[in-house]
Amino acid sequence: MAFVRRLLAAASWRELLSRRCRVCGDPVPPGPDGRTSAMAGWPPRGLCPACAESLSPRRGGFCPRCGAMEADPADDPDLCAACLLEPRPFSALAFHAPYGGLLRDMIIAFKFGERPQYGAVLRDLLLLAFERAVARGVREGGAAPVAPVAPDVVIPVPLYPRRLAWRGFNQSLELARPLARKYGWPVDAGALVRIRDTRPQSTLSGRMRRENIRGAFAAATSRVRGKTALLTDDVMTTGATVEAAARALLAAGASRVDVLVLAR
């Protein structure tokens, strides 16, 4: 009987822990399907109501090509004037939410090793962001909806070797793995390389960021020619980094580049 009681106690603890928020550790009150919200696909399992609210996705009021955000998130996504006047080197952008608040804190803590456990939640958010964008494109229909398409290859924005050795991992690669695994898409971390050690973009203004990153990437023609590439990163702010990376991929013969990031 003592053994049975220990098994039951262990099972109770596992059940209790499984109902704890994956971000803050608070209890998660399950809904009918184990979720805390009726919103389709949101939130991922294991988020408490407060964290789910803080991490809610941006569903409208943005440009589907560059992510520029309008004042009202209830507006339908629509191309901004800048993208109509001067197309970007990538065809579409998918992102989860604006860069701020809890999402920003989680990205920084994951990237710099303070909270590696956040990686599992951030991977879920990236996957859901891509699926929402594709679903939106299907709903819009038309000859050429501005939404990502199924790629031939997933390519993470690379780190310079010295920075990669210091950090120990490339967050852009690690975040993209579950999405690629789910759909059976190859990940090619060597198709795009950073050939110049640049200053951290976060320390620079918009114009300086573009100068800083110009010519920093090179792509392998043999690995991208004729392919649709999904370029992944954690954050897009001015867009200088993903634009430079996309241009390198197109110059090497990629037929199309879409961008997927956690935060804009």
C-alpha positions in Angstrom: 0.0 0.0 0.0 2.9 2.4 0.8 4.2 1.9 -2.8 0.8 2.6 -4.3 0.5 5.8 -2.2 3.9 6.9 -3.4 2.8 6.3 -7.0 -0.4 8.3 -6.5 1.5 11.1 -4.9 4.0 11.2 -7.8 1.2 11.3 -10.3 -0.5 14.1 -8.4 2.7 16.1 -8.5 3.1 15.5 -12.2 -0.4 16.7 -12.8 0.2 19.8 -10.7 3.4 20.6 -12.5 1.8 20.0 -15.9 -0.8 22.7 -15.1 1.9 25.3 -14.3 2.5 28.1 -16.8 5.5 27.5 -18.9 6.6 31.1 -18.6 5.8 32.3 -15.1 5.0 29.1 -13.2 1.5 30.2 -12.1 -1.4 27.7 -12.2 -3.1 27.2 -15.6 -6.9 26.7 -15.3 -7.7 24.3 -18.2 -10.6 25.1 -20.5 -12.7 22.4 -22.2 -9.8 21.4 -24.5 -7.0 22.2 -22.0 -6.6 25.7 -23.3 -7.3 29.0 -21.6 -8.8 30.8 -24.6 -11.4 30.1 -27.3 -9.3 31.9 -30.0 -8.4 29.4 -32.7 -4.9 28.2 -32.3 -4.2 30.5 -29.3 -2.7 30.2 -26.8 -0.3 27.3 -27.0 -0.9 24.8 -24.3 0.6 25.6 -20.9 0.2 29.4 -20.7 -1.6 31.0 -17.9 -4.2 33.7 -18.8 -1.9 36.6 -17.9 1.0 35.4 -20.0 -1.3 34.4 -22.8 -2.7 37.9 -22.8 0.8 39.5 -22.7 2.0 37.3 -25.6 -1.1 37.7 -27.8 -0.4 37.8 -31.5 -0.8 40.8 -33.7 -3.6 39.8 -36.1 -4.1 43.0 -38.1 -3.1 46.6 -38.7 0.2 45.8 -40.3 1.9 45.5 -43.7 2.1 41.8 -44.7 5.4 42.5 -46.6 7.4 44.5 -44.1 5.4 44.4 -40.9 5.0 48.1 -40.5 2.2 48.5 -38.0 -0.8 50.9 -38.2 -2.5 52.3 -35.1 -5.5 49.9 -35.1 -4.7 46.2 -34.8 -8.3 45.5 -35.8 -7.6 46.7 -39.3 -7.0 44.1 -42.0 -3.3 43.6 -43.0 -2.6 45.9 -46.0 0.5 46.8 -48.0 2.1 50.1 -46.7 3.0 53.0 -49.0 6.7 52.3 -48.7 6.3 48.7 -50.0 4.1 49.8 -52.8 6.6 52.4 -53.9 9.8 50.3 -53.4 9.4 46.5 -53.0 11.5 44.7 -50.5 13.9 42.0 -51.4 11.7 39.5 -49.7 8.1 38.6 -50.8 6.3 38.4 -47.4 6.9 38.6 -43.7 5.4 36.6 -40.9 5.8 37.7 -37.3 4.1 36.9 -34.0 3.8 40.3 -32.2 5.5 43.7 -31.7 8.9 43.7 -30.0 8.1 44.7 -26.5 6.9 43.7 -23.1 7.1 40.1 -22.1 7.9 38.9 -25.6 11.0 41.1 -25.6 12.1 40.0 -22.2 11.7 36.3 -23.2 13.7 36.7 -26.4 16.6 38.5 -24.6 16.6 36.0 -21.8 16.6 33.0 -24.2 19.2 34.5 -26.5 21.7 35.3 -23.8 21.3 32.1 -21.9 19.5 33.4 -18.8 16.3 31.4 -19.4 16.9 28.6 -22.0 13.6 27.1 -21.0 11.8 29.9 -22.7 13.0 28.4 -26.0 10.2 25.9 -26.1 7.5 28.6 -25.9 9.2 30.9 -28.4 9.5 28.0 -30.9 5.7 27.5 -30.5 5.1 31.2 -31.1 7.2 31.2 -34.3 5.4 28.1 -35.7 2.0 29.6 -35.0 3.1 32.9 -36.6 3.9 31.1 -39.8 0.7 29.1 -39.8 -1.4 32.2 -39.2 0.3 34.0 -42.1 -0.2 31.1 -44.5 -3.8 30.7 -43.5 -4.4 34.4 -44.1 -3.0 34.1 -47.6 -5.3 31.2 -48.3 -8.3 33.2 -47.1 -7.3 36.3 -49.2 -6.9 34.1 -52.3 -6.3 36.1 -55.5 -3.5 35.7 -57.9 -0.7 36.6 -55.5 -1.6 37.1 -51.9 1.2 38.7 -49.8 1.9 35.7 -47.5 4.6 33.2 -47.0 4.6 30.0 -49.1 5.8 26.5 -48.3 9.6 26.8 -48.7 12.1 24.4 -50.4 14.6 25.2 -47.6 14.6 27.0 -44.2 17.6 29.2 -43.7 18.4 30.9 -40.4 20.1 34.3 -40.3 23.7 33.3 -39.4 26.0 34.6 -36.7 29.6 35.5 -37.3 31.8 32.5 -36.2 33.3 34.4 -33.3 29.9 35.4 -32.0 28.5 32.0 -32.4 31.4 30.5 -30.4 30.8 33.0 -27.7 27.0 32.5 -27.5 27.2 28.7 -28.1 24.1 28.5 -30.4 22.3 30.4 -33.1 18.9 31.4 -31.8 17.5 31.8 -35.3 18.4 28.2 -36.1 17.1 26.7 -32.8 13.8 28.6 -33.0 13.1 27.3 -36.5 13.7 23.6 -36.0 10.2 22.6 -34.8 8.5 24.3 -37.8 10.8 22.6 -40.3 10.5 19.3 -38.5 6.7 19.5 -38.5 6.4 20.0 -42.2 9.5 18.0 -43.3 11.4 21.0 -44.7 15.2 20.9 -44.8 17.1 23.4 -42.7 20.4 24.5 -44.3 22.4 26.5 -41.8 25.3 26.6 -44.2 23.5 28.1 -47.2 24.0 31.6 -45.9 27.1 32.8 -44.0 28.1 36.0 -42.4 31.4 37.0 -43.9 32.1 40.1 -41.9 32.0 40.7 -38.1 29.6 43.6 -37.7 28.8 45.7 -34.7 25.6 44.7 -32.8 22.7 46.2 -34.7 20.9 47.0 -31.5 23.5 49.7 -30.7 23.0 51.6 -34.0 20.5 54.0 -35.6 18.5 53.0 -38.6 20.8 54.5 -41.2 23.9 53.2 -39.4 22.4 49.7 -39.3 22.1 49.5 -43.1 25.7 50.7 -43.5 26.9 48.3 -40.8 25.3 45.2 -42.4 25.9 46.0 -46.1 27.9 43.2 -47.7 28.0 41.1 -44.5 26.3 38.0 -46.0 27.2 35.6 -48.8 25.0 32.6 -50.0 26.1 29.4 -51.7 24.7 29.3 -55.2 24.7 25.5 -55.3 22.5 25.4 -52.2 19.9 28.0 -53.0 19.6 28.3 -56.8 16.0 28.1 -58.0 14.7 27.5 -54.4 12.1 29.3 -52.3 13.8 30.1 -49.0 12.3 30.9 -45.7 14.7 33.2 -43.8 14.3 33.0 -40.0 15.4 35.3 -37.3 14.3 36.3 -33.8 13.6 40.0 -34.2 13.2 42.4 -37.1 13.4 46.1 -36.2 14.5 48.3 -39.1 14.7 45.3 -41.4 18.3 46.0 -42.4 19.6 42.6 -41.4 16.9 40.5 -43.2 17.0 42.7 -46.2 20.8 42.2 -46.6 20.4 38.5 -46.1 17.6 38.3 -48.6 19.6 40.2 -51.2 22.5 37.7 -50.7 20.1 34.8 -51.3 18.5 36.3 -54.4 22.0 37.2 -55.8 22.9 33.5 -55.4 19.9 32.5 -57.4 17.1 31.9 -54.9 13.7 32.2 -56.7 11.9 33.7 -53.7 12.7 34.7 -50.1 10.1 34.9 -47.3 10.9 36.1 -43.8 9.7 34.7 -40.5 10.5 36.3 -37.1 9.2 36.3 -33.6 8.9 40.0 -33.1 8.7 43.1 -35.3 
